[in-house]
Amino acid sequence: MIAWSFGENRGAVSFRQVAIGVLATFATALVLLKLPGVAHAFDVVNDAVGAISSATRAGTSFVFGYLGGGALPFDVTNPNATFILALQALPIVLVMSVLTTLLFYWRILPPIVRGLSWLLGRTLGVGGAVGLSTAANVFLGMVEAPLFIRPYLAKLTRSELFLVMTGGMAGIAGTVLALYATLLAPVIPDAAAHFVIASVIGAPAAILISLIMVPETGTYRTGGSVDPAAECHGTMDAISKGTVAGLELLLHIVAMLIVLVALVYLLNAGLGLLPNLGGEPVTLQRLLGYVMAPVCWLLGLPWQQAVTAGSLMGIKTVLNELIAYLDFAKLPADALDPRSKLIMLYAMCGFANFGSLGIMIGGLGAMAPERREEIASLGLKSLVSGTLTTCLIGAVVGVLTWP
């Protein structure tokens, strides 16, 4: 209903497609979360992320010594003070970028992406081009995935273009998946597997929300090709290109964290001049918590936990999901119960924030300059659709984990 109210051409919404989309989203979540064999298979994902994290720690320890996680040359009085985010956790982005590039160059991931694209087309009736982009979003980010269908971007219908944008806003890239899983591993068991499941469920959920908000009134485009590593000329070249791309992303993350945390501090300093509310200072986190609390309650969280969860959801939307997950990991153990923590992991698993919106509009505008105005006009709508998609996934998980 919320997606429909924010949409256009409401009379053109296909309720048959909506019903199929709801069924596909729920069925995907049911299979991935409840079937014992599938759940056991995802244990491999957790082990793989643990291995990647350990390998990254070996590299950072070699380069940065104890600052990168190596043996400390002194006695520790406060273990928490020895963790340096930029040198111990964030470098996993470099390793994941290289691994992703290699897996595409070695033609391991392309058949999986093609299979997902075919499945989305057969079940939800989307065109091959947008199905391919949506499937690629399971592994790649909001700018990398549309590269799969770059020749088709200028020819897509308005609905298909919006679907591509929604897919980018409603998921995260594989390059940061391992980072987020590492951050939340102490808080949520099997966090890595849940992030992978969220990425997979996000594909049908993004199509569902997108077709409600901007229904198709034309003819679907088909086609698309899977060859993102075509410019790589060997394994070492793929490693080099993956490292450079990962370094750009790493520096972007570090710079954004410094700036956004500083801006939040300044904003909270200004809000601190206001009278206390409920005996506590007014902060951005508290205000966002009150605004987003009803949303979190609708996801299935108890009302007494909704304000705490709402602040995380608000930070994720206004700032970005990394800062929200960092705050999530720092919450007191009893702030959210295990079920609420799991729901919030899924509900925040997407790039739907204003910073990412600017990146996506710029990237898609460069790939299809003739559609730049239309891309920009759909920008805020895609931010809403991406947020609604992750909230839908969180709500489905809440239903499946109901006591």
JONORCOR-V195262 format. One record per pair of residues at least 4 apart in sequence whose C-alpha atoms are under 8 Angstrom apart, sorted by the first residue. I is the first residue (numbers start at 0). J is the second residue. Records with the same first field share a line. If there is no record, write none. Layout:
I: J, J
//
This chain:
0: 4
1: 5
2: 6, 208, 211, 212, 384, 387
3: 7, 9, 211, 212
4: 212
5: 212, 380
6: 211, 212, 213
7: 212, 213, 214
8: 12, 213, 214
9: 211, 212, 214
11: 214, 215, 216
12: 17, 210, 211, 214, 215
13: 17, 211, 214
14: 18
15: 19
16: 20, 123, 124, 207
17: 21, 207, 210, 211
18: 22
19: 23, 122, 123
20: 24, 123, 203, 204, 206, 207
21: 25, 204, 207
22: 26
23: 27, 122, 203
24: 28, 200, 203, 204, 392
25: 29, 395
26: 30
27: 31, 200
28: 32, 33, 196, 200, 395, 396
29: 33, 34, 399
30: 34, 37
31: 37, 38, 196
32: 37, 38, 196
33: 37, 38
34: 38
35: 39
36: 40
37: 41
38: 42
39: 43
40: 44
41: 45, 192
42: 46, 189, 192
43: 47
44: 48, 191, 192
45: 49, 189, 190, 191, 192
46: 50
47: 51
48: 52, 177, 180, 181, 191
49: 53, 181
50: 54
51: 55, 91, 94
52: 56, 91, 177, 181
53: 57
54: 58
55: 59, 90, 91, 94
56: 60, 67, 68, 69, 87
57: 61, 69
58: 62
59: 63, 64, 67, 68, 69, 86, 87, 90
60: 64, 65, 66, 67, 68, 69
61: 67, 69
62: 67
63: 67, 68, 69, 86
64: 68, 69, 70
65: 69, 70, 71, 72
66: 81, 82, 83, 86, 87
67: 83, 86, 87
68: 82, 86, 87
77: 81
78: 82
82: 87
83: 87, 88
84: 88, 89
85: 89, 90, 253
86: 90
88: 178, 181, 182
89: 178, 249
90: 94, 249
91: 95, 175, 177, 178
92: 96, 174, 175, 177, 178, 245, 248, 249
93: 97, 174, 241, 242, 245, 246, 249
94: 98, 242, 245
95: 99, 173, 174, 175, 177, 245
96: 100, 173, 174, 241, 242, 244, 245
97: 101, 237, 238, 239, 240, 241, 242, 245
98: 102, 238, 241
99: 103, 173, 174, 241
100: 104, 228, 237, 238, 240, 241
101: 105, 234, 237, 238, 241
102: 106, 107, 108
103: 107, 108, 109, 226, 227, 228
104: 227, 228, 229, 231, 234, 237
106: 110
107: 111
108: 112
109: 113, 225, 226
110: 114
111: 115
112: 116, 131, 134, 135, 225
113: 117, 131, 134, 225
114: 118
115: 119, 130, 131, 134
116: 120, 127, 130, 131, 132, 133, 134
117: 121, 127, 130, 131
118: 122
119: 123, 124, 125, 130, 134, 203
120: 124, 125, 126, 127, 130
121: 125
123: 203, 206
125: 129, 130, 219
126: 130, 219, 220, 221, 222
127: 131, 220, 221, 222, 223
128: 132, 148, 151, 220, 221, 222, 223
129: 133, 148, 159, 160, 162, 163, 221
130: 134
131: 135, 147, 148, 223
132: 136, 144, 145, 147, 148, 163, 166
133: 137, 144, 162, 163, 166, 167, 202
134: 138, 202
135: 139, 144, 147
136: 140, 141, 144, 166, 167, 170, 171, 172, 198, 202
137: 170, 171, 172, 173, 198, 199, 201, 202
138: 171, 172, 173, 198
139: 143, 144, 171, 172, 173, 174
140: 144, 167, 170, 171, 172, 173
141: 145, 164, 166, 167, 168, 171, 172, 350, 359
142: 146, 167, 358, 359, 362, 363
143: 147
144: 167
145: 149, 152, 163, 363
146: 227, 366
147: 223, 224, 225, 226, 227
148: 152, 222, 223, 224
149: 366, 367
150: 223
151: 155, 220, 222, 223
152: 160, 366, 367
153: 367, 369, 370
154: 220
155: 159, 160, 219, 220
156: 160, 215, 217, 218, 219, 220
157: 161, 213, 215
158: 162, 209, 210, 213, 214, 215, 216
159: 163, 215, 219
160: 164, 374
161: 165, 209, 213, 374, 377, 381
162: 166, 205, 206, 209, 210
163: 167
164: 168, 359, 378, 381
165: 169, 205, 206, 209, 381, 382, 384, 385
166: 170, 201, 202, 205, 206, 385
167: 171, 350, 359, 385
168: 349, 350, 351, 352, 355, 356, 381, 382, 384, 385, 386
169: 201, 205, 348, 349, 350, 351, 384, 385, 386, 388, 389
170: 197, 198, 201, 348, 349, 350, 385, 389
171: 175, 176, 198, 348, 349, 350
172: 176
173: 177
174: 178, 245
175: 179
176: 180, 191, 194, 195
177: 181, 191
178: 182
179: 183, 191, 321, 324
180: 184, 190, 191, 194
181: 190, 191
182: 324, 325, 328
183: 187, 190, 324, 327, 328
184: 188, 189, 190, 191
185: 328
186: 328
187: 337, 340, 341
189: 193
190: 194
191: 195
192: 196
193: 197, 344, 345
194: 198, 344, 345, 348
195: 199
196: 200
197: 201, 345, 348, 392
198: 202, 348
200: 204, 392
201: 205, 388, 389, 392
202: 206
203: 207
204: 208, 388, 391, 392
205: 209, 384, 385, 388
206: 210
207: 211
208: 212, 384, 387, 388
209: 213, 214, 384
210: 214, 215
212: 384
228: 237
231: 236, 237, 240
232: 236, 237
233: 237
234: 238
235: 239
236: 240
237: 241
238: 242
239: 243
240: 244
241: 245
242: 246
243: 247
244: 248
245: 249
246: 250
247: 251
248: 252
249: 253
250: 254
251: 255
252: 256
253: 257
254: 258
255: 259
256: 260, 322
257: 261
258: 262
259: 263, 318
260: 264
261: 265
262: 266
263: 267, 283
264: 268
265: 269
266: 270, 282, 283
267: 271, 281, 282, 283
268: 272
269: 273
270: 280, 281, 282, 283
271: 275, 280, 281, 282
273: 280, 281
274: 280, 281
275: 279, 280, 281
276: 280, 281
281: 285, 286
282: 286
283: 287
284: 288, 310, 311, 313, 314
285: 289, 306, 310
286: 290, 310
287: 291, 309, 310, 312, 313, 314
288: 292, 305, 306, 307, 308, 309, 310, 311, 312, 313
289: 293, 306, 309, 310
290: 309, 313
291: 295, 305, 306, 309, 310, 312, 313
292: 296, 302, 305, 306, 307, 308, 309, 310
293: 297, 305, 309
294: 298, 309
295: 299, 300, 305, 306, 308, 309
296: 300, 301, 302, 305
297: 394
298: 342, 390, 391, 393, 394, 397
299: 339, 394, 397, 398
300: 304, 305, 339
301: 305
302: 306
304: 308, 334, 335
305: 309
306: 310
307: 311, 334, 335
308: 312, 335, 343
309: 313
310: 314
311: 315, 323, 324, 326, 327
312: 316, 323, 346, 347
313: 317
314: 318, 319, 320, 322, 323
315: 319, 320, 321, 322, 323, 347, 351, 352
316: 320, 351, 352, 353, 386
317: 352, 353
318: 322, 352, 353, 354
319: 323, 350, 351, 352, 353, 354, 355
320: 324, 347, 348, 349, 350, 352
321: 325
322: 326
323: 327, 347
324: 328
325: 329
326: 330
330: 334
335: 339, 340
336: 340
337: 341
338: 342, 397, 400
339: 343, 397
340: 344
341: 345, 396
342: 346, 393, 394, 396, 397
343: 347, 393
344: 348, 393
345: 389, 390, 392, 393, 396
346: 389, 390, 391, 392, 393, 394
347: 389, 390
348: 389
349: 385, 386, 389
350: 355, 385
351: 355, 356, 381, 382, 383, 385, 386
352: 356, 382
353: 357, 382
354: 358
355: 359
356: 360, 378, 379, 382
357: 361
358: 362
359: 363
360: 364, 371, 374, 375, 378
361: 365
362: 366
363: 367, 368, 371, 374
364: 368, 369, 370, 371, 374
365: 371
367: 371
370: 374
371: 375
372: 376
373: 377
374: 378
376: 380
377: 381
378: 382
379: 383
380: 384
381: 385
382: 386
383: 387
384: 388
385: 389
386: 390
387: 391
388: 392
389: 393
390: 394
391: 395
392: 396
393: 397
394: 398
395: 399
396: 400
397: 401
//
